[in-house]
Amino acid sequence: MHLISLKNFFIGKGQPLAVISGPCVIEGESETLFAAEALVKIFSKVGINFVFKASYDKANRSSSSSFRGPGLDEGLRILEKVKTEFDIPVTSDVHTPQEAEAASSVLDILQIPAFLCRQTDLILSAASTGAIVNVKKGQFMAPWDMKNVVDKIRSTGNQNIILTERGVTFGYNNLVSDMRSLKIMQGFDVPVCFDATHSVQLPGGQGTSSGGQREFIPLLAKAAVAAGADCIFMEAHPNPAAAKSDKMSVLDFQELPQLLSILERLYRVVQE
């Protein structure tokens, strides 16, 4: 498996577990810095590598009135401050080819949203920056179909690829996670991440917003680590009830320490 080099650690087979975490969206500078500082303290107590995530723009919202974030310029400024102040890698979604170049000047990982995983121009633009590209598998995609996405990225000469499983559409307002997809996508010689928070979403389940089943986040995260995931994507918020995006499917900061401890121990067993 090709290892992904990120600051002072690697993601991939034989490496410590990595977790991508943070609020779903940038809610403001002070809120984002507070969240980053709290998460750095939480992760410092476990042997898990940490990548901070918060979106500068949530382009895929159920309603046009939903909060989307501060936008590209202001969002990147805040993420650069997080990156510098706490010396941690950062990631966010990119939605258009035009965004990719600007975002790559700050982000360590360019995240391609699931609904955009087949957009060739976006994939090629992100890959051409040379940055790490994390592509979320579309809810409509079979895992073996992601080989085409990997080939698109590699056609630019970029080998820094992560694929993320985030559930498959399973009837109205529901998703299902098939852990077999982790092994299948690792067969493309890339690290594979599991998105434990978006996988518990009930897309559009609240009418003008997505619902979610937060209580199943720990279950799916543990199942994914047991199934061999190299990385876990797990959005978290200091006060989920007040979150401006995905409030039904983000983990409370208070739940993280115990869950991370379990994931770390489980990961070590799987690696033996």
PALUMDO-819304 format. One record per atom (N, C-alpha, C): x, y, z. Coordinates in steps of 0.1 Angstrom, whole numbers, padded with zeros to 4 digits, always signed. Layout:
N
XYZ...
***
This chain:
272
+0008-0012+0000+0000+0000+0000+0009+0012+0000+0005+0022-0009+0013+0035-0009+0009+0043+0004+0019+0047+0011+0017+0054+0023+0016+0069+0020+0007+0076+0028+0005+0090+0026+0013+0098+0037+0022+0106+0032+0030+0114+0042+0023+0127+0045+0021+0130+0058+0014+0141+0062+0020+0147+0074+0027+0159+0073+0035+0165+0083+0045+0155+0089+0043+0151+0102+0053+0142+0108+0047+0128+0110+0038+0124+0102+0033+0110+0103+0028+0105+0089+0024+0093+0089+0020+0086+0077+0006+0080+0079-0002+0079+0068-0014+0072+0068-0013+0060+0059-0017+0048+0064-0016+0036+0056-0012+0024+0064-0011+0013+0058-0008+0000+0064+0004+0001+0073+0003-0004+0085+0014-0005+0094+0017+0008+0102+0009+0018+0099+0011+0031+0106+0000+0033+0117+0002+0042+0126-0008+0044+0137-0021+0049+0130-0032+0046+0137-0045+0051+0132-0045+0066+0131-0052+0071+0120-0054+0085+0118-0068+0088+0119-0072+0100+0125-0086+0104+0126-0087+0118+0121-0096+0120+0112-0100+0133+0107-0112+0138+0114-0111+0149+0121-0122+0154+0130-0123+0169+0131-0135+0173+0134-0137+0188+0136-0151+0191+0133-0156+0203+0135-0170+0207+0132-0172+0205+0117-0185+0202+0113-0188+0201+0099-0185+0213+0091-0188+0225+0096-0186+0237+0089-0179+0247+0098-0171+0257+0092-0165+0268+0099-0177+0277+0103-0179+0278+0116-0190+0286+0122-0185+0300+0125-0172+0303+0124-0166+0316+0128-0152+0313+0132-0144+0324+0133-0130+0322+0136-0128+0318+0150-0134+0324+0160-0132+0321+0174-0138+0307+0177-0149+0303+0171-0155+0290+0173-0145+0279+0167-0139+0282+0156-0131+0272+0150-0118+0270+0157-0112+0281+0162-0100+0280+0170-0102+0273+0183-0114+0276+0189-0117+0269+0202-0118+0254+0199-0125+0250+0188-0127+0236+0185-0113+0229+0183-0105+0236+0175-0092+0230+0172-0083+0228+0185-0083+0238+0193-0076+0237+0206-0080+0226+0214-0094+0225+0216-0099+0214+0224-0096+0200+0218-0097+0199+0205-0094+0186+0198-0079+0182+0200-0070+0192+0198-0056+0190+0200-0053+0184+0214-0060+0189+0224-0058+0185+0237-0063+0170+0239-0075+0168+0233-0080+0154+0234-0071+0144+0227-0067+0147+0215-0059+0138+0207-0045+0136+0213-0040+0146+0220-0026+0145+0226-0025+0134+0236-0037+0129+0241-0037+0119+0252-0038+0104+0246-0039+0103+0233-0040+0090+0227-0029+0089+0216-0026+0077+0212-0016+0074+0201-0023+0074+0188-0031+0084+0185-0038+0085+0172-0034+0098+0165-0031+0098+0152-0027+0110+0145-0040+0117+0141-0039+0131+0142-0051+0139+0141-0050+0149+0129-0060+0150+0121-0062+0160+0110-0074+0168+0113-0073+0181+0113-0085+0190+0116-0093+0192+0104-0106+0191+0105-0115+0193+0094-0126+0203+0097-0128+0212+0088-0140+0221+0089-0142+0227+0075-0154+0227+0070-0157+0231+0056-0158+0246+0056-0152+0252+0046-0154+0267+0043-0167+0269+0036-0172+0259+0029-0184+0261+0022-0191+0247+0021-0203+0246+0026-0211+0234+0025-0221+0236+0013-0215+0233+0001-0223+0235-0011-0235+0226-0013-0234+0214-0006-0245+0205-0007-0254+0205+0005-0263+0214+0006-0272+0215+0017-0287+0211+0012-0295+0206+0021-0308+0203+0018-0317+0215+0014-0314+0226+0020-0322+0238+0018-0313+0250+0014-0318+0259+0005-0310+0270+0002-0308+0280+0013-0317+0278+0024-0316+0287+0035-0306+0282+0046-0300+0270+0044-0291+0264+0054-0278+0272+0054-0272+0272+0065-0259+0279+0067-0248+0271+0059-0240+0279+0051-0230+0272+0043-0216+0275+0047-0213+0284+0055-0200+0287+0060-0195+0301+0054-0183+0305+0057-0178+0318+0054-0173+0320+0039-0172+0309+0032-0167+0310+0018-0152+0307+0017-0147+0306+0005-0134+0302+0002-0123+0311+0009-0123+0324+0006-0112+0332+0011-0112+0333+0026-0123+0336+0032-0123+0338+0047-0121+0324+0053-0126+0313+0047-0125+0300+0053-0110+0295+0053-0103+0298+0042-0089+0294+0041-0081+0302+0050-0084+0315+0052-0077+0323+0062-0078+0317+0076-0090+0313+0080-0092+0307+0093-0085+0294+0094-0086+0285+0084-0079+0272+0084-0064+0274+0085-0059+0284+0078-0044+0286+0078-0040+0290+0092-0049+0298+0099-0046+0302+0113-0045+0290+0122-0055+0281+0120-0055+0268+0128-0043+0260+0125-0039+0259+0113-0027+0251+0109-0015+0256+0115-0013+0270+0115-0001+0276+0120-0001+0276+0135-0012+0280+0141-0012+0281+0156-0011+0268+0163-0016+0257+0158-0016+0245+0165-0007+0234+0158-0001+0238+0147+0009+0229+0140+0002+0216+0137-0009+0216+0131-0016+0204+0127-0021+0205+0112-0022+0193+0106-0027+0193+0092-0042+0196+0092-0046+0203+0081-0060+0206+0079-0066+0202+0066-0079+0200+0066-0086+0196+0053-0100+0202+0053-0105+0204+0040-0118+0209+0038-0123+0204+0024-0135+0206+0021-0141+0202+0008-0137+0212-0002-0135+0207-0015-0134+0216-0026-0144+0211-0036-0150+0221-0043-0162+0218-0051-0161+0221-0066-0151+0229-0069-0149+0233-0083-0134+0232-0087-0131+0231-0100-0117+0231-0104-0110+0244-0100-0118+0255-0100-0112+0268-0097-0108+0269-0083-0115+0262-0074-0112+0262-0060-0099+0255-0056-0096+0244-0064-0086+0235-0060-0072+0241-0058-0068+0250-0068-0055+0256-0067-0054+0265-0055-0064+0273-0052-0063+0282-0040-0063+0274-0028-0072+0264-0027-0073+0256-0015-0060+0248-0012-0053+0244-0022-0041+0236-0020-0030+0244-0014-0031+0257-0015-0020+0266-0008-0021+0265+0007-0033+0261+0012-0035+0260+0027-0037+0246+0031-0046+0239+0024-0050+0226+0029-0040+0215+0027-0038+0206+0036-0029+0195+0035-0036+0184+0027-0049+0183+0028-0057+0173+0021-0069+0180+0014-0070+0178+0001-0082+0183-0006-0093+0172-0006-0104+0175+0000-0115+0165+0001-0125+0167-0010-0127+0156-0017-0137+0157-0028-0150+0151-0023-0161+0159-0022-0174+0154-0016-0179+0142-0024-0187+0134-0018-0192+0121-0024-0200+0124-0036-0209+0134-0036-0217+0137-0048-0209+0142-0060-0196+0145-0058-0188+0151-0069-0176+0141-0072-0177+0129-0068-0166+0119-0070-0164+0115-0084-0174+0118-0093-0172+0114-0107-0170+0126-0116-0168+0138-0110-0166+0150-0117-0151+0151-0122-0149+0147-0134-0135+0145-0139-0127+0158-0138-0132+0169-0142-0124+0182-0142-0120+0185-0128-0129+0183-0118-0126+0186-0104-0115+0176-0099-0117+0164-0102-0107+0154-0098-0093+0157-0104-0092+0160-0116-0079+0163-0123-0073+0175-0118-0081+0186-0115-0076+0198-0110-0070+0196-0096-0078+0189-0088-0073+0187-0074-0060+0179-0074-0060+0168-0083-0048+0160-0084-0036+0167-0089-0038+0176-0098-0027+0184-0105-0020+0193-0095-0026+0196-0084-0020+0205-0074-0008+0198-0067-0009+0184-0067+0001+0176-0060-0002+0174-0046-0014+0180-0041-0018+0178-0027-0024+0164-0026-0025+0160-0013-0032+0147-0010-0047+0149-0014-0052+0140-0021-0066+0140-0025-0074+0129-0018-0084+0133-0010-0093+0123-0003-0106+0124-0010-0109+0113-0017-0122+0112-0024-0132+0104-0017-0143+0110-0014-0154+0102-0007-0162+0094-0018-0164+0082-0015-0171+0073-0025-0186+0077-0025-0191+0080-0037-0205+0084-0038-0214+0074-0032-0225+0079-0027-0236+0071-0021-0242+0061-0032-0239+0064-0044-0245+0057-0056-0234+0048-0063-0222+0047-0056-0211+0040-0063-0208+0027-0056-0205+0017-0064-0200+0004-0059-0185+0006-0056-0179-0001-0046-0165+0002-0043-0155-0001-0054-0158-0011-0062-0149-0014-0073-0149-0003-0084-0160+0005-0085-0161+0016-0095-0151+0027-0091-0146+0028-0079-0137+0039-0075-0123+0037-0081-0121+0025-0087-0108+0023-0094-0107+0034-0105-0117+0037-0112-0117+0048-0122-0113+0061-0116-0117+0064-0104-0113+0077-0098-0099+0077-0095-0094+0066-0089-0080+0064-0086-0071+0066-0099-0076+0060-0110-0068+0061-0122-0068+0075-0127-0079+0083-0126-0079+0097-0130-0068+0105-0122-0067+0103-0109-0058+0110-0101-0044+0106-0105-0041+0093-0106-0028+0088-0110-0023+0093-0124-0033+0096-0133-0029+0100-0146-0022+0113-0146-0023+0121-0135-0016+0134-0133-0002+0132-0127+0001+0120-0123+0013+0117-0116+0012+0118-0101+0001+0121-0096-0002+0122-0082-0005+0109-0076+0003+0104-0066+0000+0091-0060-0005+0093-0046-0008+0105-0042-0012+0108-0028-0028+0108-0027-0033+0095-0026-0047+0093-0027-0052+0086-0015-0064+0091-0010-0071+0084+0001-0085+0082-0004-0092+0071-0002-0106+0069-0005-0114+0067+0008-0126+0073+0008-0134+0073+0020-0147+0067+0017-0151+0057+0025-0164+0051+0025-0173+0059+0034-0185+0062+0029-0194+0070+0037-0209+0066+0036-0211+0053+0033-0224+0047+0032-0230+0047+0018-0239+0039+0016-0246+0037+0003-0261+0040+0005-0267+0046-0005-0281+0049-0005-0288+0035-0004-0298+0035+0006-0305+0022+0009-0319+0026+0011-0326+0030+0001-0340+0034+0003-0342+0048+0007-0354+0052+0010-0356+0066+0013-0350+0071+0026-0342+0082+0025-0336+0088+0037-0328+0079+0046-0321+0070+0039-0313+0060+0047-0300+0056+0040-0290+0053+0048-0278+0048+0042-0274+0035+0049-0266+0027+0042-0261+0015+0049-0246+0014+0046-0238+0009+0056-0224+0008+0054-0220-0007+0052-0213-0009+0041-0208-0023+0038-0193-0023+0040-0189-0030+0051-0175-0030+0055-0166-0037+0045-0172-0045+0036-0164-0051+0026-0157-0041+0016-0164-0029+0015-0158-0019+0006-0144-0014+0010-0142-0015+0023-0128-0010+0028-0117-0019+0022-0119-0032+0023-0109-0042+0017-0109-0041+0002-0120-0039-0004-0120-0038-0019-0112-0026-0023-0115-0014-0017-0108-0002-0022-0093-0002-0018-0090-0009-0007-0075-0010-0003-0068-0018-0014-0076-0026-0022-0070-0034-0032-0064-0025-0044-0068-0012-0044-0062-0003-0054-0049+0003-0049-0044-0002-0038-0031+0002-0033-0031+0016-0027-0042+0019-0020-0044+0033-0014-0049+0031+0000-0046+0040+0009-0052+0039+0023-0067+0042+0021-0075+0036+0030-0090+0038+0030-0094+0043+0043-0103+0053+0043-0109+0059+0055-0123+0056+0056-0129+0055+0068-0143+0053+0070-0149+0065+0076-0160+0071+0070-0167+0082+0076-0178+0078+0085-0175+0078+0098-0185+0073+0108-0196+0082+0111-0195+0095+0107-0206+0104+0110-0215+0106+0098-0210+0108+0086-0220+0109+0075-0227+0096+0072-0221+0085+0076-0227+0072+0074-0239+0070+0083-0241+0078+0093-0253+0077+0102-0263+0087+0098-0261+0095+0087-0270+0105+0083-0283+0098+0078-0294+0106+0079-0306+0102+0072-0308+0114+0062-0303+0113+0050-0303+0124+0041-0316+0130+0038-0318+0143+0041-0331+0150+0038-0342+0145+0048-0338+0138+0058-0348+0131+0067-0356+0141+0075-0351+0153+0076-0359+0163+0084-0366+0173+0075-0368+0170+0062-0375+0178+0053-0365+0188+0047-0361+0199+0054-0352+0209+0049-0338+0207+0054-0336+0196+0061-0322+0193+0066-0321+0178+0068-0309+0173+0069-0307+0159+0070-0308+0155+0085-0314+0143+0087-0315+0138+0101-0302+0129+0103-0302+0122+0114-0291+0114+0117-0293+0105+0130-0285+0095+0131-0286+0086+0143-0272+0086+0150-0270+0097+0157-0257+0099+0164-0253+0087+0172-0262+0080+0178-0259+0069+0187-0252+0057+0181-0252+0057+0167-0245+0046+0160-0231+0050+0155-0227+0062+0158-0213+0066+0154-0203+0057+0160-0203+0055+0173-0192+0046+0179-0193+0032+0174-0205+0027+0172-0206+0013+0167-0200+0012+0153-0202+0021+0144-0197+0020+0130-0182+0023+0130-0177+0032+0139-0163+0035+0139-0155+0023+0144-0160+0016+0154-0154+0004+0159-0154-0007+0149-0165-0008+0142-0167-0019+0131-0157-0016+0120-0155-0004+0116-0146+0000+0105-0131-0003+0109-0128+0000+0121-0114-0002+0126-0112-0018+0126-0121-0025+0131-0120-0039+0131-0119-0045+0118-0126-0039+0108-0125-0044+0094-0113-0039+0087-0104-0031+0093-0091-0028+0087-0090-0014+0081-0099-0005+0085-0097+0009+0080-0084+0015+0085-0078+0023+0076-0065+0030+0079-0068+0043+0086-0080+0048+0085-0083+0061+0090-0098+0062+0093-0101+0071+0102-0115+0073+0105-0118+0088+0104-0129+0091+0097-0134+0104+0095-0146+0105+0105-0145+0115+0114-0155+0115+0125-0157+0130+0129-0167+0137+0124-0169+0150+0127-0174+0151+0142-0170+0162+0148-0173+0164+0162-0175+0179+0165-0183+0182+0176-0187+0195+0179-0188+0197+0194-0184+0208+0199-0185+0210+0214-0199+0210+0219-0209+0214+0211-0223+0214+0214-0231+0211+0202-0233+0198+0200-0240+0193+0188-0254+0200+0186-0261+0202+0196-0274+0208+0195-0274+0222+0189-0263+0228+0190-0261+0242+0184-0253+0242+0171-0249+0230+0166-0242+0230+0154-0250+0236+0142-0243+0243+0134-0249+0249+0122-0250+0240+0110-0245+0228+0111-0246+0218+0100-0245+0204+0106-0253+0195+0102-0253+0181+0106-0254+0179+0121-0262+0187+0127-0263+0186+0142-0267+0172+0147-0274+0164+0138-0279+0151+0142-0269+0140+0140-0258+0144+0134-0248+0133+0130-0234+0137+0133-0232+0146+0143-0218+0149+0148-0216+0144+0162-0204+0140+0165-0201+0135+0179-0199+0146+0188-0203+0145+0201-0200+0154+0211-0186+0153+0215-0179+0164+0217-0165+0164+0222-0163+0155+0234-0173+0155+0243-0172+0148+0256-0172+0133+0253-0177+0128+0242-0177+0114+0239-0164+0109+0232-0156+0118+0228-0144+0115+0220-0133+0107+0228-0129+0112+0240-0118+0105+0247-0120+0090+0249-0132+0086+0254-0134+0072+0256-0134+0064+0243-0141+0070+0233-0141+0063+0220-0128+0062+0213-0120+0072+0214-0106+0072+0208-0098+0062+0215-0099+0060+0228-0091+0050+0235-0095+0036+0231-0108+0034+0228-0112+0021+0224-0107+0018+0210-0108+0028+0201-0104+0027+0187-0089+0024+0186-0081+0031+0195-0066+0029+0195-0063+0015+0199-0069+0009+0209-0067-0004+0213-0071-0014+0203-0083-0012+0197-0088-0021+0187-0079-0021+0175-0074-0010+0171-0065-0008+0159-0052-0016+0161-0047-0015+0173-0035-0023+0176-0037-0038+0175-0048-0043+0180-0051-0057+0179-0052-0061+0164-0059-0053+0156-0061-0056+0142-0047-0057+0135-0038-0048+0139-0025-0047+0132-0016-0058+0136-0019-0066+0147-0010-0077+0151-0010-0088+0141
***
